[in-house]
Amino acid sequence: MLRQDEKTRYFDFLKIYPGLANQIPLSALASYLGIRQFSLSRIRKNTF
């Protein structure tokens, strides 16, 4: 999973756990995905 880029990791997570991303803290999700919190925030902002 860590070989993928940040956006791909996030989208793969959403495919596997569709409703979970909105229920857990952003910091926990970023840690799980192996990316920084501000990077995840930027990905989410540009996606939705």
C-alpha positions, 0 to 999 in steps of 0.5 A: 500500500505504501508504494501507491501515491497518497491520493490512490491510498485514500481512494482505495480506503474509501472503496474498502470502507465507504462510510468510515472516513467521515466517522474517524478523526482526520489524524487517525486516518492520515496515520493509517494511510501513512500520509501527513494530515495536511496532505489528506486534508488537501486531497479531501478538499480537492476531491469533494 
